């Protein structure tokens, strides 16, 4: 069994981008600029956004963090989105989800200019991705594809089973995995809470992706010998032995499953860092498009 080390792979992507940014600076060109909008005090969201800003600093991008209290109105947030859409100094921006209940996430996602939608959540980008046209690819699914590609893991002709059909992970990953591309071309089964015979379907997977949000859901009896297992889940479990008071748990019972598979991602240190690397790749592309527009 080999660990698919997302931290290491993400570090090499970041180093590649850092070298490209140094080149841009040398040529006197504008460096990529990512803005992140964070609403409220959700611990997970603060951690993710801080990690994104830190990654921008590392590669040499400009970054702007915009924070609002939970009480911000939908109208005020939409007005900030409009401002960012029209701010020429910013190449791409994200609005960290989830948002407070009184704000319609769909409305906010739709309001983002698709040309600046580096999270790849806008329907225009999802539609273009589905048609195989150039687009910003959703960060987590694209991070998974990049992780497989950079480890020379064959997907062509393989059976890929994805558990979880969210619009940010499972569904777009099913599209990317089944695209007509030598780094995709998998036969995909997309499972959800109404799927019957889930264990049996999972046991047939050459590549099994768990994106459910239920700690240790995937057990040894759901995995075929030699399968590649990708664990997207990140649930916070109380743990008084940790300084933070919690530990991150994946959707896969790592210790028992690891023994059976050929490759497996750890949590933390697997898919999470790849999501950030993917966001940086999208932001680099956004800057390139602006330069050539
Ligand atoms: P989500 O919106 O929470 O949806 C969960 C999905 O799992 C749904 O499609 C649901 O089915 C399915 N599901 C729930 N229980 C199930 C069961 N018993 N059997 C089969 N399917 C079941 O999903 P998400 O936003 O993709 O998040 C999933 C996990 O990934 C969370 O832990 C999240 O924190 C993590 N995540 C990590 C990253 C990262 O960068 N590492 C990025 C995004 C998300 P229904 O549709 O039928 O309800």
Boltz pocket constraint, residues with backbone or C-beta under 6 A from the ligand:
constraints:
  - pocket:
      binder: B
      contacts: [[A, 140], [A, 163], [A, 164], [A, 165], [A, 166], [A, 167], [A, 168], [A, 169], [A, 170], [A, 191], [A, 192], [A, 193], [A, 194], [A, 195], [A, 198], [A, 210], [A, 211], [A, 212], [A, 213], [A, 214], [A, 231], [A, 232], [A, 233], [A, 234], [A, 235], [A, 249], [A, 271], [A, 272], [A, 273], [A, 275]]
      max_distance: 6.0
